[in-house]
Every structure is written in structure tokens, then in C-alpha cells.
């Protein structure tokens, strides 16, 4: 159907950390491209964003930092909002789920469904911390992973092997709050019975929306084919929107239920503040002539295609999403982006390292957009696309057109004289590409749309290179006028074609051309610049990125990788062996001795020969630690611990009278155990 307006939402970023390139590539740049395109077309559109500020990860971060959850979300809401603004993500509203408006809208939404009997109540057993006196969310429970043995697995996932878990799967579970062993207690919650919505969801998605992206359609089909189950809409927590019914003390709305309602509450907040400009909020959410489009990452497909539509349908007055053009994930240098491992390119850091180059990152992220499968960002590709495409093609064409116009015509647009066949073919090629860009944008193929926009620049670059007006200036100025007129018209068109993708560069180009803004309908017109129009001073549209800048970024990532490896190694602790009795321990005679001599054993790479003053006449002990002490003579004079009552063993023809004690580090290396202060030789360890 033909819609009168479009409501565009982008996933609410979680306010427990800054945003990185994966967020931009997956959600926010595609959403901004689409909204800018609709605005250029003169369509009525509302772009809704905001921060997701409830949930367990925020409470964990607050607890770890010794501050309140509100302190955490206040800090990151500001950081995230500013980062988006810096990158030209132009929301009509960017609010938050801790606002008063959201609390009321979300509470009213829950009450409407509750009063209409759309929920079911269920009692289940969950872990309870008797010391902290609270039920434990999955992330507040740690224990041993039943799959890989990781002793620090969480109740929802083992971050060592990546397996999804339930808290009851953990071996020896403990509370992450108090360290105590939790007990199972009954608790009551409200559930959205998704199974009751399965029939209409199957028809609505699988039959009525076959035009959805294959990755979105496929994931939805997989969920539906597995059969939908009731999903809790409340949980036991003290951070969030209280469940607004009697008997629900200590319970809040589950964040997955609360967050998407943020799109609605943020719209209401905006419309109440600027009603003359945006009208009534219900127009954007309840009018059948409004189109609803969600931009999200693949981890949110189930919520925006199945759960949220079920909520909206149950409420009965809302429109349903027309499209959900979700993207897959962006990797970084061949590895999954991870905030916990600091394996990311953070937007606020990028702005410091590459000032004024927001459009370069927008361009590269769109060129590598993970539209139907995961894709990879590399710094070398970032450099190559900037230098070989933005600088060498687009920027080179614009610069030559403006510089030549300044040189030969004092910066004024020359006249358009008689056209050659090559001129006409160039203009025809230009018109064909414009049609393709439009078609691709309409169907959310932003990567290919940007590629076609760059083809417009390639047409202009090729036209200038092959006509060579700098040579014709010696013999045929009439021809030079035509060539530069056409080139400048192409440049003006490029400022329109690239506006959705590269807004900062388009504005800079329009300033050089001394032009105001255009509409999308102007794209393709070759009379955007009148003869005699005065241009402004030419500047470089893009700058080269040098190897040194890229090497700095790669070095930063390499340092991060080394730090992660060291951290992972340091947390790998060998499992405890089987219990022994005290009597067994007391049978070992562990004593202190001073190293008199220490040498490598000939033809035995691993063995060191120790001669000790053991306080009992001396002894020789061989130890397999040569690899970790390349200069054994440096050990002379130091004290070590040894087992004195091991029976002698002959190794390499040498009698070894005991065992030197070492500690095995997580990386497998060995370190001698030494007393912290000097003791008498032969002193027993008790």
C-alpha cells in the first residue's frame, strides 16, 4: 500500500558502555542513510532513537564500580548520544528508558495487557541469595561450566566456550553478589504466551512478508518452526520499571519488554514537546497509513519480528512493522568484536585519531556492511578505500573540475556549448546510475547503493580524464567550457547522491559550489549550476591516510590482543586434585636448603643439577626446570624448598636425592618456590 509517512526506529543501545564500529555498521549508519534519503525525497519521516537503561548488566557494572545504576546510565547516555551526533546520525528524538514519560507509557502498556487477560501467571523455582536477600538474575550466578570446565561461567553463558546455559546447568553455583551458595525458591512471574500468537505470526511473516531480507526471514522461520513458548515479562530485580500490579513488589518489567516500548515513549515525549512540528504521537504509531520500519542487529531479530509485534497485536491499537532490515555482525581484523575484551574501534577514540573523517568511516562501514552475513573491518581496507576511492576517484574528480574552472574561468561556471556524442553518452550513463541508486535505497541495499553512487563519481572522473580539457585549453576554449560545465553539473549531482551516505562531505562540496540544499528529485538534472554562477575556493574533499596512521591503529589492537592473552592465561587455574588426608601430607618432609652450585646436566636439555646445603651434610637434586632458568649460576646463594624423604633416583648417571619444589604458572612455565626471608638450612615446612 502507499503510506503517508514512515516511523523509523533504530535499536536502543545499551547504556553500560560507549558505542563502536559494529554498532554503526549494523544499525545506525544504515538507518541514517535511509532516513536522509526519505527526507531528501520530501517524505514525512520520524527517526526515533534512545538509550536502553535497564537490565542486569547495568546493575553489575554499577556494583563493580561502587556507584548507582543511575550514575552508569547517565554517563553512557551522554557519551552515546554525543557520538551519534558527531557521526551525523540525525535523530528527531534521542531519549532514554529512565525518563518519566517512558515509565508511564511502559506501565500503562503492561496494565492494558494485564487487564485484558493477555498474560499468564506462572510460579517457578529460581536461585535466591539468602545473604543478599534477593533472587539472582542469571548473570549474578557463577559456577563451573558443564561443557568445558570453566570455573567462572555465568548462569546464562560460558564466556570460555560460548555455550548458552541455564543457571541450573552450572556445577557448584555461587552468588556473584555474596559468594554464598544460593538456594532454590519459588517466585511468581507474568508471561506473554507467544504460543498463542504463533498462528497469525506464521501467516504475517512467512506469507505476507516474503520480501524481508533473507537473513531476517530465515531466522524468523527457524523460531516459528521450533514452536514458540511463553516468555516472562517480569523479573525479580530492584533496577527497572516496577510491575504495576498489586502483589508484584520487588519485581520489574523484563528489559526486553520494557525497551521496545521506548520507541513509543520517546515519540510521545517528542510530540508533546514539539506538537506543532510533529503532531500527535499516535499518528506515528496507530495510523494505518504510517509505515513502521525497525533497524536492528541480528541479535534483536526475534524481539522485533516476533515478540514486539505480539505485544503490539495484543494491545490491539498499534500498527505492526512493515519491514525489519536487520544486519548481521561486523568483525574486526578477523575476530569478533568484544566490548569485554576491548576488541573494538570505539567511536569516541576514532574521532580523536581521525578528526574530521567521520565520512570516511561511514563510507567504509557501508562498503563492508554485513547486510546478509557477517563481514570484516580491517584497517588496511579502511586506508585503501579512502585513498583509492574517496581520494583518487571522487575527490580527484571534484578537485580537478573546480581547480580548472578557477584557472580558466576565474571560478565562474562556463557556458554549455555544442555536445559531442561522448558528452551525450556520459549524460546517459549518469542518468542510468541514478535510477539504480534509487531502486537499491528503496529496498535497503545500502552497500550496493553507495557503490552505484561512487560509479557516478567514476563517470565524472573518466570523463575528465578522457576529454583532457587542460590540453584543449591551448586550442579550443569553447570545448573546454562544455567539458567543465558538464563536470561541474556532475559534481553538483554528486553532492545529492552522496548526501545520505556522506553528509559532511556533501555539505562541504555544496559550500565549494556555493549552493544551497537540493531535493532528491534534482538528482540527474544537468542545469543545477547556472552559467556565470560564482564558485567558492576549491579545497580537497578528502585527504590521504598514511601508513603511519594505520600502523598506530594496528599496534593498538596488537597490544589489546597481548593483554587479552595475558589475562586469559592468568585466569586459567589448574583444577584441585582429589582430597588427601592430613596424615598423608605429614608424611612429606619438606625442608629449606641453600643452593651451593647449579649447573646444566650435559646432554639433558631439561635438567639442572643442584648441590644444596641442606643442614644435614649436603645433597644433590636434579630438577627439570632448565628451560625456565637459562642462567642457572644466578641461583647460587638463593634458598629453595625441597622434599627430603624421596627415595634417591638415578638420572643421567647421577643420584638425585629428593625433589625441588616449583609452582606451575597458568601458561605452563615453572617458578622455584623460595622463602620470603632467610631461614636456617634444613628447617622443616610444617
C-alpha positions as semicolon CSV with decimal commas, in nm:
position;residue;x (nm);y (nm);z (nm)
1;X;0,000;0,000;0,000
2;X;0,101;0,365;-0,031
3;X;0,190;0,512;0,306
4;X;0,164;0,878;0,403
5;X;0,453;0,873;0,648
6;X;0,726;0,649;0,792
7;X;0,832;0,587;1,151
8;X;1,192;0,466;1,157
9;X;1,339;0,323;1,476
10;X;1,694;0,209;1,550
11;X;1,782;-0,039;1,824
12;X;1,827;0,128;2,161
13;X;2,197;0,089;2,251
14;X;2,264;-0,048;2,596
15;X;2,386;0,230;2,823
16;X;2,665;0,042;3,000
17;X;2,947;0,136;2,763
18;X;3,036;0,352;2,460
19;X;2,944;0,259;2,102
20;X;3,182;0,104;1,850
21;X;3,201;0,049;1,474
22;X;2,997;-0,270;1,498
23;X;2,701;-0,068;1,626
24;X;2,739;0,187;1,347
25;X;2,770;-0,070;1,069
26;X;2,491;-0,294;1,193
27;X;2,225;-0,041;1,280
28;X;2,284;0,331;1,291
29;X;2,454;0,420;0,962
30;X;2,200;0,215;0,757
31;X;1,912;0,375;0,947
32;X;2,055;0,725;0,898
33;X;2,113;0,662;0,525
34;X;1,751;0,557;0,483
35;X;1,609;0,848;0,682
36;X;1,823;1,102;0,495
37;X;1,706;0,950;0,167
38;X;1,339;0,980;0,268
39;X;1,391;1,339;0,382
40;X;1,559;1,427;0,052
41;X;1,255;1,284;-0,125
42;X;1,037;1,517;0,079
43;X;0,860;1,234;0,258
44;X;0,722;1,267;0,610
45;X;0,951;1,064;0,836
46;X;1,026;1,037;1,207
47;X;1,360;0,896;1,323
48;X;1,341;0,758;1,679
49;X;1,639;0,659;1,894
50;X;1,732;0,639;2,258
51;X;1,928;0,456;2,527
52;X;1,822;0,125;2,683
53;X;1,893;0,185;3,052
54;X;1,751;-0,107;3,248
55;X;1,866;-0,464;3,300
56;X;2,119;-0,676;3,486
57;X;2,442;-0,579;3,303
58;X;2,394;-0,221;3,420
59;X;2,347;-0,327;3,782
60;X;2,658;-0,545;3,759
61;X;2,867;-0,259;3,621
62;X;2,735;-0,026;3,891
63;X;2,816;-0,277;4,164
64;X;3,167;-0,331;4,028
65;X;3,233;0,044;4,019
66;X;3,070;0,116;4,354
67;X;2,818;0,361;4,208
68;X;2,445;0,358;4,141
69;X;2,288;0,222;3,820
70;X;2,162;0,574;3,752
71;X;2,521;0,702;3,761
72;X;2,616;0,444;3,497
73;X;2,333;0,521;3,257
74;X;2,371;0,897;3,297
75;X;2,736;0,871;3,200
76;X;2,693;0,647;2,897
77;X;2,371;0,802;2,770
78;X;2,561;1,127;2,725
79;X;2,863;0,957;2,564
80;X;2,648;0,757;2,321
81;X;2,424;1,049;2,228
82;X;2,723;1,274;2,156
83;X;2,899;1,004;1,950
84;X;2,593;0,962;1,728
85;X;2,566;1,337;1,677
86;X;2,936;1,357;1,586
87;X;2,887;1,095;1,315
88;X;2,585;1,268;1,166
89;X;2,324;1,020;1,290
90;X;2,039;1,268;1,283
91;X;1,763;1,151;1,517
92;X;1,445;1,352;1,557
93;X;1,447;1,233;1,917
94;X;1,708;1,053;2,125
95;X;1,572;0,992;2,473
96;X;1,603;0,717;2,733
97;X;1,412;0,445;2,913
98;X;1,467;0,603;3,256
99;X;1,254;0,904;3,160
100;X;0,926;0,978;3,340
101;X;0,738;0,954;3,012
102;X;0,875;0,609;2,944
103;X;0,793;0,482;3,290
104;X;0,430;0,584;3,246
105;X;0,396;0,456;2,888
106;X;0,555;0,120;2,969
107;X;0,347;0,081;3,287
108;X;0,026;0,168;3,103
109;X;0,113;-0,077;2,823
110;X;0,164;-0,358;3,076
111;X;-0,159;-0,272;3,262
112;X;-0,362;-0,273;2,939
113;X;-0,241;-0,623;2,851
114;X;-0,279;-0,738;3,212
115;X;-0,637;-0,609;3,240
116;X;-0,726;-0,764;2,903
117;X;-0,602;-1,103;3,021
118;X;-0,316;-1,120;2,771
119;X;-0,065;-1,256;3,025
120;X;-0,045;-1,585;3,211
121;X;0,093;-1,620;3,564
122;X;0,341;-1,894;3,642
123;X;0,531;-1,992;3,953
124;X;0,878;-2,135;3,911
125;X;1,186;-2,204;4,120
126;X;1,482;-1,969;4,088
127;X;1,808;-1,921;4,275
128;X;1,788;-1,700;4,583
129;X;2,078;-1,545;4,776
130;X;1,992;-1,577;5,145
131;X;2,271;-1,339;5,248
132;X;2,187;-1,065;4,997
133;X;1,816;-1,143;5,045
134;X;1,728;-1,133;4,676
135;X;1,657;-1,355;4,379
136;X;1,951;-1,384;4,144
137;X;1,944;-1,298;3,776
138;X;2,137;-1,547;3,563
139;X;2,433;-1,310;3,536
140;X;2,454;-1,294;3,914
141;X;2,525;-1,668;3,933
142;X;2,864;-1,820;3,858
143;X;2,986;-2,176;3,860
144;X;3,161;-2,448;3,667
145;X;3,063;-2,490;3,303
146;X;2,937;-2,847;3,245
147;X;3,079;-2,837;2,892
148;X;3,436;-2,704;2,922
149;X;3,503;-2,696;3,296
150;X;3,547;-2,316;3,314
151;X;3,509;-2,234;3,682
152;X;3,380;-1,881;3,615
153;X;3,089;-1,946;3,380
154;X;2,779;-1,727;3,416
155;X;2,426;-1,853;3,462
156;X;2,330;-1,755;3,108
157;X;2,651;-1,828;2,915
158;X;3,003;-1,961;2,945
159;X;3,231;-1,697;2,801
160;X;3,512;-1,951;2,770
161;X;3,342;-2,194;2,530
162;X;3,049;-1,972;2,425
163;X;2,778;-2,221;2,522
164;X;2,438;-2,080;2,624
165;X;2,342;-2,204;2,969
166;X;2,067;-2,200;3,226
167;X;2,165;-2,118;3,580
168;X;2,064;-2,467;3,689
169;X;2,318;-2,614;3,444
170;X;2,611;-2,480;3,646
171;X;2,815;-2,708;3,869
172;X;2,873;-2,568;4,218
173;X;2,679;-2,245;4,157
174;X;2,759;-1,941;4,370
175;X;2,611;-1,596;4,408
176;X;2,823;-1,332;4,238
177;X;2,694;-1,085;4,497
178;X;2,781;-1,250;4,827
179;X;2,979;-1,557;4,721
180;X;2,735;-1,778;4,911
181;X;2,569;-2,091;4,776
182;X;2,220;-1,992;4,657
183;X;1,908;-2,194;4,724
184;X;1,605;-2,257;4,505
185;X;1,289;-2,067;4,600
186;X;0,953;-2,023;4,435
187;X;0,870;-1,694;4,265
188;X;0,576;-1,578;4,054
189;X;0,604;-1,401;3,719
190;X;0,387;-1,289;3,429
191;X;0,441;-1,436;3,084
192;X;0,346;-1,335;2,732
193;X;0,206;-1,657;2,579
194;X;0,381;-1,641;2,242
195;X;0,249;-1,986;2,158
196;X;-0,100;-1,834;2,136
197;X;0,030;-1,587;1,872
198;X;0,214;-1,843;1,662
199;X;-0,058;-1,896;1,402
200;X;-0,102;-1,534;1,295
201;X;0,273;-1,466;1,322
202;X;0,338;-1,753;1,081
203;X;0,093;-1,607;0,828
204;X;0,206;-1,246;0,878
205;X;0,578;-1,318;0,841
206;X;0,614;-1,626;0,624
207;X;0,333;-1,547;0,379
208;X;0,275;-1,170;0,396
209;X;0,639;-1,056;0,423
210;X;0,839;-1,273;0,187
211;X;1,013;-0,953;0,072
212;X;1,202;-0,930;0,402
213;X;1,578;-0,983;0,388
214;X;1,675;-1,349;0,367
215;X;1,864;-1,346;0,696
216;X;1,564;-1,195;0,878
217;X;1,306;-1,419;0,714
218;X;1,521;-1,728;0,775
219;X;1,571;-1,660;1,145
220;X;1,201;-1,593;1,195
221;X;1,111;-1,917;1,017
222;X;1,354;-2,107;1,237
223;X;1,195;-1,971;1,555
224;X;0,843;-2,044;1,432
225;X;0,932;-2,395;1,317
226;X;1,076;-2,475;1,662
227;X;0,748;-2,365;1,822
228;X;0,706;-2,054;2,034
229;X;0,693;-2,069;2,414
230;X;0,559;-1,827;2,680
231;X;0,816;-1,563;2,768
232;X;0,844;-1,389;3,106
233;X;0,773;-1,016;3,102
234;X;0,878;-0,958;3,465
235;X;1,175;-1,048;3,680
236;X;1,299;-1,013;4,035
237;X;1,523;-0,706;4,036
238;X;1,544;-0,366;4,201
239;X;1,652;-0,172;3,889
240;X;1,382;-0,109;3,631
241;X;1,016;-0,017;3,598
242;X;0,812;-0,173;3,881
243;X;0,546;-0,418;3,770
244;X;0,231;-0,204;3,818
245;X;0,003;-0,460;3,979
246;X;-0,072;-0,550;4,339
247;X;0,145;-0,826;4,481
248;X;0,438;-0,756;4,248
249;X;0,665;-0,587;4,500
250;X;1,033;-0,638;4,419
251;X;0,958;-0,717;4,055
252;X;1,027;-0,505;3,747
253;X;0,939;-0,526;3,379
254;X;1,183;-0,751;3,197
255;X;1,415;-0,533;2,987
256;X;1,316;-0,699;2,658
257;X;0,952;-0,600;2,727
258;X;1,040;-0,255;2,855
259;X;1,295;-0,148;2,588
260;X;1,094;-0,162;2,261
261;X;0,818;0,037;2,426
262;X;1,089;0,304;2,446
263;X;1,032;0,375;2,077
264;X;0,674;0,469;2,160
265;X;0,750;0,666;2,476
266;X;1,030;0,860;2,304
267;X;0,791;0,951;2,023
268;X;0,532;1,067;2,275
269;X;0,792;1,274;2,460
270;X;0,894;1,446;2,135
271;X;0,542;1,512;2,014
272;X;0,431;1,656;2,346
273;X;0,729;1,894;2,339
274;X;0,701;1,988;1,968
275;X;0,340;1,920;1,873
276;X;0,328;2,188;1,604
277;X;0,609;2,022;1,412
278;X;0,542;1,653;1,474
279;X;0,172;1,639;1,559
280;X;0,011;1,373;1,776
281;X;0,232;1,077;1,872
282;X;-0,046;0,830;1,796
283;X;-0,030;0,928;1,429
284;X;0,319;0,776;1,413
285;X;0,218;0,453;1,588
286;X;-0,151;0,386;1,530
287;X;-0,245;0,531;1,191
288;X;-0,268;0,252;0,926
289;X;-0,122;0,497;0,673
290;X;0,203;0,509;0,873
291;X;0,479;0,269;0,778
292;X;0,690;0,129;1,064
293;X;1,050;0,023;0,993
294;X;1,291;-0,117;1,255
295;X;1,670;-0,106;1,204
296;X;1,841;-0,360;1,430
297;X;2,124;-0,614;1,453
298;X;2,066;-0,986;1,410
299;X;2,065;-1,047;1,787
300;X;1,742;-0,847;1,807
301;X;1,551;-1,009;1,519
302;X;1,336;-1,231;1,741
303;X;1,232;-0,937;1,960
304;X;1,137;-0,704;1,674
305;X;0,983;-0,959;1,439
306;X;0,808;-1,190;1,684
307;X;0,793;-1,061;2,042
308;X;0,726;-0,688;1,995
309;X;0,469;-0,747;1,718
310;X;0,292;-0,992;1,950
311;X;0,286;-0,723;2,219
312;X;0,150;-0,464;1,973
313;X;-0,109;-0,705;1,837
314;X;-0,222;-0,797;2,189
315;X;-0,267;-0,428;2,274
316;X;-0,487;-0,401;1,958
317;X;-0,443;-0,033;1,869
318;X;-0,090;-0,026;1,720
319;X;0,038;-0,077;1,368
320;X;0,285;-0,360;1,303
321;X;0,630;-0,321;1,144
322;X;0,629;-0,320;0,765
323;X;0,997;-0,413;0,742
324;X;1,285;-0,506;0,972
325;X;1,605;-0,473;0,763
326;X;1,836;-0,629;1,023
327;X;2,207;-0,667;0,959
328;X;2,446;-0,939;1,071
329;X;2,762;-0,869;1,274
330;X;3,080;-0,683;1,180
331;X;3,409;-0,842;1,285
332;X;3,735;-0,657;1,345
333;X;4,056;-0,781;1,183
334;X;3,912;-1,132;1,154
335;X;3,797;-1,154;1,517
336;X;3,457;-1,099;1,674
337;X;3,413;-0,751;1,822
338;X;3,403;-0,781;2,201
339;X;3,348;-0,499;2,448
340;X;3,464;-0,711;2,742
341;X;3,795;-0,783;2,566
342;X;3,824;-0,423;2,439
343;X;3,845;-0,566;2,086
344;X;3,670;-0,278;1,912
345;X;3,716;0,054;1,740
346;X;3,539;0,296;1,973
347;X;3,374;0,596;1,809
348;X;3,499;0,850;2,063
349;X;3,857;0,726;2,012
350;X;3,823;0,732;1,633
351;X;3,723;1,098;1,646
352;X;4,047;1,177;1,829
353;X;4,268;0,970;1,597
354;X;4,097;1,076;1,272
355;X;3,949;1,423;1,330
356;X;3,712;1,540;1,060
357;X;3,699;1,198;0,895
358;X;3,355;1,083;1,005
359;X;3,250;1,032;0,644
360;X;3,548;0,809;0,574
361;X;3,432;0,568;0,843
362;X;3,070;0,594;0,728
363;X;3,183;0,513;0,374
364;X;3,398;0,213;0,472
365;X;3,137;0,070;0,709
366;X;2,872;0,095;0,438
367;X;3,106;-0,059;0,180
368;X;3,159;-0,352;0,420
369;X;2,806;-0,359;0,559
370;X;2,714;-0,705;0,697
371;X;2,378;-0,694;0,523
372;X;2,308;-1,068;0,493
373;X;2,616;-1,228;0,651
374;X;2,894;-1,131;0,893
375;X;3,163;-0,912;0,738
376;X;3,506;-0,786;0,841
377;X;3,659;-0,443;0,905
378;X;4,036;-0,412;0,861
379;X;4,248;-0,101;0,892
380;X;4,428;-0,177;0,565
381;X;4,096;-0,189;0,380
382;X;3,993;0,133;0,554
383;X;4,308;0,301;0,420
384;X;4,271;0,152;0,072
385;X;3,909;0,260;0,031
386;X;3,991;0,611;0,146
387;X;4,298;0,653;-0,075
388;X;4,183;0,459;-0,382
389;X;3,816;0,555;-0,391
390;X;3,732;0,866;-0,189
391;X;4,058;1,046;-0,269
392;X;4,159;0,906;-0,609
393;X;3,812;0,891;-0,767
394;X;3,553;1,116;-0,600
395;X;3,786;1,375;-0,450
396;X;4,017;1,383;-0,752
397;X;3,730;1,447;-0,992
398;X;3,578;1,728;-0,785
399;X;3,913;1,893;-0,724
400;X;4,015;1,890;-1,090
401;X;3,678;2,026;-1,204
402;X;3,689;2,316;-0,957
403;X;4,059;2,396;-0,995
404;X;4,037;2,403;-1,375
405;X;3,729;2,626;-1,358
406;X;3,914;2,866;-1,130
407;X;4,220;2,861;-1,358
408;X;4,044;2,919;-1,689
409;X;3,722;3,099;-1,595
410;X;3,803;3,273;-1,265
411;X;3,581;3,027;-1,073
412;X;3,264;3,100;-1,272
413;X;3,055;2,826;-1,432
414;X;3,127;2,835;-1,807
415;X;2,866;2,806;-2,079
416;X;2,737;2,476;-2,219
417;X;2,808;2,470;-2,590
418;X;2,751;2,205;-2,855
419;X;2,755;1,849;-2,722
420;X;2,957;1,569;-2,877
421;X;2,841;1,208;-2,890
422;X;3,074;1,134;-2,599
423;X;2,912;1,411;-2,392
424;X;2,567;1,266;-2,465
425;X;2,678;0,914;-2,375
426;X;2,826;1,038;-2,047
427;X;2,500;1,207;-1,955
428;X;2,303;0,894;-2,046
429;X;2,529;0,676;-1,831
430;X;2,483;0,922;-1,547
431;X;2,102;0,904;-1,571
432;X;2,105;0,522;-1,567
433;X;2,310;0,506;-1,248
434;X;2,074;0,747;-1,073
435;X;1,783;0,511;-1,135
436;X;1,979;0,220;-0,991
437;X;2,078;0,412;-0,675
438;X;1,715;0,490;-0,607
439;X;1,598;0,132;-0,655
440;X;1,865;-0,001;-0,419
441;X;1,789;0,253;-0,147
442;X;1,419;0,171;-0,163
443;X;1,498;-0,195;-0,094
444;X;1,757;-0,139;0,185
445;X;2,059;-0,246;-0,024
446;X;2,277;0,035;0,107
447;X;2,612;-0,122;0,026
448;X;2,526;-0,156;-0,343
449;X;2,355;0,184;-0,346
450;X;2,673;0,353;-0,225
451;X;2,873;0,159;-0,484
452;X;2,645;0,298;-0,755
453;X;2,682;0,648;-0,614
454;X;3,059;0,605;-0,641
455;X;3,006;0,495;-1,002
456;X;2,864;0,842;-1,066
457;X;3,197;0,982;-0,947
458;X;3,380;0,729;-1,167
459;X;3,181;0,852;-1,467
460;X;3,287;1,208;-1,392
461;X;3,649;1,110;-1,330
462;X;3,663;0,911;-1,654
463;X;3,500;1,196;-1,847
464;X;3,759;1,450;-1,733
465;X;4,050;1,211;-1,783
466;X;3,949;1,126;-2,140
467;X;3,849;1,475;-2,258
468;X;4,166;1,637;-2,111
469;X;4,046;1,999;-2,102
470;X;4,389;2,116;-1,982
471;X;4,525;2,022;-2,324
472;X;4,231;2,164;-2,520
473;X;4,276;2,500;-2,343
474;X;4,554;2,576;-2,589
475;X;4,332;2,533;-2,897
476;X;3,958;2,512;-2,820
477;X;3,822;2,710;-2,522
478;X;3,465;2,656;-2,643
479;X;3,511;2,283;-2,591
480;X;3,674;2,343;-2,252
481;X;3,366;2,541;-2,147
482;X;3,137;2,249;-2,227
483;X;3,357;1,991;-2,059
484;X;3,384;2,190;-1,738
485;X;3,015;2,281;-1,738
486;X;2,922;1,912;-1,758
487;X;3,186;1,824;-1,496
488;X;3,052;2,084;-1,253
489;X;2,695;1,967;-1,308
490;X;2,808;1,613;-1,226
491;X;2,982;1,743;-0,912
492;X;2,662;1,917;-0,802
493;X;2,473;1,592;-0,858
494;X;2,727;1,404;-0,652
495;X;2,651;1,629;-0,357
496;X;2,293;1,496;-0,378
497;X;2,375;1,132;-0,449
498;X;2,617;1,111;-0,155
499;X;2,406;1,312;0,090
500;X;2,254;1,001;0,254
501;X;2,594;0,833;0,282
502;X;2,847;1,115;0,336
503;X;2,658;1,416;0,478
504;X;2,964;1,610;0,592
505;X;3,139;1,580;0,255
506;X;2,821;1,668;0,066
507;X;2,784;1,984;0,270
508;X;3,149;2,070;0,208
509;X;3,106;2,015;-0,166
510;X;2,794;2,232;-0,177
511;X;2,985;2,508;0,002
512;X;3,263;2,489;-0,259
513;X;3,000;2,503;-0,532
514;X;2,833;2,793;-0,349
515;X;2,498;2,613;-0,348
516;X;2,216;2,561;-0,103
517;X;2,044;2,228;-0,038
518;X;1,875;2,015;-0,304
519;X;1,594;1,763;-0,315
520;X;1,634;1,404;-0,432
521;X;1,422;1,492;-0,737
522;X;1,705;1,722;-0,852
523;X;1,942;1,426;-0,889
524;X;2,006;1,371;-1,257
525;X;1,938;1,728;-1,366
526;X;2,222;1,888;-1,560
527;X;2,126;2,251;-1,504
528;X;2,184;2,275;-1,128
529;X;2,452;2,540;-1,185
530;X;2,365;2,841;-1,396
531;X;2,616;2,983;-1,643
532;X;2,821;3,251;-1,470
533;X;2,749;3,115;-1,121
534;X;3,042;3,203;-0,895
535;X;3,209;2,911;-0,719
536;X;3,394;2,933;-0,391
537;X;3,760;2,849;-0,338
538;X;3,841;2,481;-0,415
539;X;3,956;2,261;-0,127
540;X;4,046;1,895;-0,103
541;X;3,730;1,698;-0,037
542;X;3,928;1,406;0,113
543;X;4,285;1,356;0,234
544;X;4,515;1,057;0,203
545;X;4,562;0,837;0,507
546;X;4,927;0,744;0,552
547;X;5,080;0,414;0,657
548;X;5,192;0,558;0,991
549;X;4,833;0,627;1,094
550;X;4,727;0,272;1,013
551;X;5,032;0,123;1,184
552;X;4,933;0,309;1,500
553;X;4,587;0,152;1,495
554;X;4,725;-0,195;1,427
555;X;4,975;-0,154;1,710
556;X;4,692;-0,056;1,943
557;X;4,498;-0,371;1,851
558;X;4,809;-0,585;1,887
559;X;4,862;-0,450;2,238
560;X;4,499;-0,529;2,318
561;X;4,540;-0,885;2,192
562;X;4,854;-0,938;2,402
563;X;4,677;-0,800;2,709
564;X;4,380;-1,032;2,648
565;X;4,606;-1,334;2,606
566;X;4,788;-1,249;2,926
567;X;4,459;-1,203;3,109
568;X;4,316;-1,528;2,974
569;X;4,633;-1,711;3,074
570;X;4,629;-1,561;3,422
571;X;4,273;-1,679;3,485
572;X;4,332;-2,041;3,387
573;X;4,380;-2,216;3,719
574;X;4,451;-2,589;3,736
575;X;4,167;-2,790;3,894
576;X;4,207;-2,906;4,253
577;X;4,326;-3,265;4,284
578;X;4,149;-3,534;4,487
579;X;4,146;-3,481;4,863
580;X;4,427;-3,626;5,075
581;X;4,437;-3,677;5,450
582;X;4,643;-3,467;5,689
583;X;4,844;-3,778;5,772
584;X;4,932;-3,820;5,403
585;X;5,057;-3,461;5,391
586;X;5,261;-3,503;5,708
587;X;5,447;-3,797;5,551
588;X;5,625;-3,549;5,318
589;X;5,939;-3,399;5,471
590;X;5,967;-3,054;5,309
591;X;6,275;-2,852;5,407
592;X;6,474;-2,539;5,325
593;X;6,815;-2,555;5,159
594;X;7,067;-2,309;5,011
595;X;7,194;-2,355;4,655
596;X;7,573;-2,406;4,657
597;X;7,607;-2,499;4,289
598;X;7,364;-2,509;3,996
599;X;7,464;-2,633;3,650
600;X;7,306;-2,781;3,341
601;X;7,330;-3,159;3,309
602;X;7,529;-3,250;2,992
603;X;7,315;-3,389;2,708
604;X;6,998;-3,330;2,910
605;X;6,828;-3,010;2,793
606;X;6,565;-3,005;3,068
607;X;6,773;-3,094;3,374
608;X;6,954;-2,872;3,622
609;X;7,185;-3,021;3,887
610;X;7,151;-2,858;4,228
611;X;7,404;-2,903;4,510
612;X;7,236;-2,795;4,832
613;X;7,342;-2,713;5,183
614;X;7,054;-2,896;5,348
615;X;7,183;-2,854;5,704
616;X;7,250;-3,226;5,713
617;X;7,579;-3,261;5,523
618;X;7,454;-3,163;5,177
619;X;7,282;-3,340;4,887
620;X;7,241;-3,335;4,508
621;X;6,899;-3,298;4,342
622;X;6,817;-3,290;3,972
623;X;6,521;-3,080;3,855
624;X;6,361;-3,047;3,510
625;X;6,342;-2,669;3,504
626;X;6,639;-2,581;3,283
627;X;6,412;-2,421;3,019
628;X;6,298;-2,158;3,270
629;X;6,642;-2,075;3,415
630;X;6,883;-2,021;3,122
631;X;7,149;-1,882;3,362
632;X;7,144;-2,137;3,646
633;X;7,455;-1,995;3,810
634;X;7,243;-1,696;3,915
635;X;7,056;-1,927;4,156
636;X;7,366;-1,986;4,368
637;X;7,313;-1,843;4,716
638;X;6,935;-1,847;4,699
639;X;6,721;-2,068;4,918
640;X;6,472;-2,323;4,783
641;X;6,227;-2,578;4,919
642;X;6,283;-2,949;4,861
643;X;6,132;-3,282;4,962
644;X;6,394;-3,453;5,170
645;X;6,243;-3,803;5,205
646;X;6,202;-3,900;4,838
647;X;6,398;-4,217;4,764
648;X;6,711;-4,149;4,554
649;X;6,671;-4,186;4,174
650;X;6,947;-4,222;3,918
651;X;6,906;-3,974;3,630
652;X;7,171;-3,948;3,357
653;X;7,403;-4,147;3,582
654;X;7,359;-3,902;3,873
655;X;7,187;-3,986;4,202
656;X;6,908;-3,733;4,267
657;X;6,827;-3,720;4,642
658;X;6,488;-3,552;4,660
659;X;6,272;-3,305;4,469
660;X;6,299;-2,928;4,430
661;X;5,956;-2,763;4,468
662;X;5,829;-2,536;4,187
663;X;5,497;-2,372;4,108
664;X;5,338;-2,418;3,767
665;X;5,212;-2,092;3,618
666;X;4,892;-2,082;3,410
667;X;5,098;-2,075;3,091
668;X;5,278;-2,397;3,192
669;X;5,607;-2,237;3,293
670;X;5,773;-2,328;3,625
671;X;5,899;-2,099;3,901
672;X;6,107;-2,210;4,201
673;X;5,938;-2,166;4,538
674;X;6,164;-1,966;4,768
675;X;6,125;-1,846;5,128
676;X;6,040;-1,477;5,160
677;X;6,312;-1,438;5,426
678;X;6,633;-1,628;5,504
679;X;6,584;-1,944;5,712
680;X;6,824;-2,195;5,866
681;X;6,919;-2,470;5,624
682;X;6,729;-2,789;5,699
683;X;6,430;-2,601;5,851
684;X;6,120;-2,819;5,803
685;X;5,797;-2,685;5,648
686;X;5,507;-2,762;5,882
